[in-house]
Amino acid sequence: MYFLEKLCRFKQIPEFLIDLKLKTDISWVRRLTDSNPDSTRELVDQLSIENQLPYSKMQLRDKFDMPQFFDKSFYPISFFYLGMLTRRDDFFMCLPNLNMKTIFSDYFNEIHKVNTGTLYGEMMSSFAQLATVKSHLYFSHS
């Protein structure tokens, strides 16, 4: 609704595609992976870079107990039940939408201490300008 409201009211795509009031809290990732910081980093890296986690269909179907919910091998199923992952196919889970991708990207930046405010902004601005120039040159010669 956020997207449609902005599009209808202002006749343009909103700059920010996520309504922060609807943003899922990353604390669930911390709660589940808190006992092993390396597994937190590994999980966030894999979802941020590859957008996939392998899972077992049997685990998804079988009953489980509370300690299993916090076990590293069960993370894909735990996050599925929390609504943070969805089934890509019979073998991999993935992030379901832009909201979750943004959350994991932000957490990736936090874990790896990526400063997205200064140097990152300058770098992305330069990249965007270069891409604009290249596309202009490409289309003007076509």
C-alpha positions in Angstrom: 0.0 0.0 0.0 2.9 2.4 0.8 4.2 2.1 -2.8 0.8 2.5 -4.4 -0.1 5.4 -2.2 3.1 7.3 -3.2 2.7 6.4 -6.8 -1.0 7.5 -7.0 -0.6 10.6 -4.9 2.7 12.0 -6.4 2.7 10.2 -9.8 6.2 8.9 -9.3 8.0 5.9 -7.8 8.9 6.6 -4.2 12.6 7.1 -3.5 12.4 4.7 -0.5 10.5 1.6 -1.3 10.2 0.4 2.3 7.9 1.8 4.9 10.1 1.7 8.0 7.0 1.0 10.2 6.7 -2.4 8.4 10.4 -3.3 8.6 11.1 -6.6 10.4 13.3 -6.4 13.4 16.8 -7.9 12.9 16.8 -8.9 16.6 15.4 -12.3 15.6 18.6 -13.0 13.7 20.6 -12.0 16.8 18.4 -14.1 19.1 18.7 -17.2 17.0 22.4 -16.9 16.2 23.7 -15.2 19.4 25.4 -18.3 20.8 27.8 -18.3 17.9 28.9 -15.0 16.3 30.7 -16.8 13.5 27.5 -18.5 12.5 25.8 -15.1 12.5 28.4 -13.7 10.1 28.3 -16.8 7.9 24.5 -16.7 7.7 24.2 -13.0 7.0 27.1 -13.2 4.4 25.5 -16.1 2.6 22.0 -14.4 2.4 23.4 -11.0 1.5 25.8 -12.2 -1.2 24.2 -15.4 -2.5 20.6 -15.0 -1.4 20.2 -18.6 -0.6 20.5 -21.2 2.2 20.2 -24.9 1.6 17.4 -26.7 3.6 15.9 -30.1 4.0 12.3 -30.7 3.1 12.1 -33.3 5.8 13.1 -30.7 8.4 10.4 -28.4 7.1 7.8 -31.1 7.5 8.9 -32.8 10.7 8.2 -31.7 14.2 11.0 -29.9 16.1 11.8 -28.9 19.6 13.0 -25.6 21.0 16.8 -26.4 21.2 16.6 -27.5 17.5 15.1 -24.1 16.6 18.4 -22.4 17.7 20.7 -25.0 16.0 22.8 -23.7 13.1 21.7 -26.6 10.8 18.1 -25.6 11.5 18.5 -21.8 10.7 16.8 -22.0 7.3 13.7 -23.6 8.8 13.7 -21.3 11.8 13.8 -18.2 9.6 11.2 -19.7 7.3 8.8 -20.1 10.3 9.6 -16.5 11.3 8.7 -15.3 7.8 12.2 -14.1 7.0 12.9 -16.7 4.3 10.8 -18.4 1.6 11.3 -21.5 -0.4 13.1 -20.8 -3.7 12.8 -24.5 -4.8 13.1 -27.9 -3.2 16.7 -27.3 -2.1 17.1 -23.6 -1.2 15.5 -20.9 0.9 15.9 -17.3 -0.1 14.9 -13.8 1.1 11.3 -13.2 0.1 11.3 -9.5 -0.8 13.1 -6.2 -0.9 12.3 -5.5 2.7 14.2 -8.5 3.9 17.0 -7.9 1.5 17.4 -4.4 2.8 17.4 -5.7 6.4 20.1 -8.3 5.7 22.1 -5.8 3.7 22.0 -3.3 6.6 23.0 -6.1 9.0 25.8 -7.2 6.7 27.1 -3.6 6.7 26.9 -3.5 10.5 28.7 -6.8 11.0 31.5 -5.9 8.6 31.7 -2.3 9.7 30.9 -0.8 6.3 30.3 2.9 6.6 27.5 3.6 4.2 27.4 7.3 5.1 30.6 8.9 3.7 33.0 7.0 1.5 30.3 4.6 0.4 28.1 7.5 -0.7 31.0 9.1 -2.7 31.8 5.8 -4.3 28.2 5.0 -5.3 27.8 8.6 -6.7 30.9 8.2 -8.8 29.6 4.8 -10.0 26.2 6.2 -10.9 27.7 9.1 -12.8 30.0 6.7 -14.7 27.1 4.4 -15.6 25.1 7.4 -16.8 27.9 8.6 -19.1 28.5 5.1 -20.5 24.8 4.5 -21.2 24.6 7.9 -22.9 27.6 7.1 -25.0 26.2 3.7 -25.9 22.7 5.0 -26.9 24.1 8.0 -28.8 26.2 5.7 -31.0 23.5 3.1 -31.7 
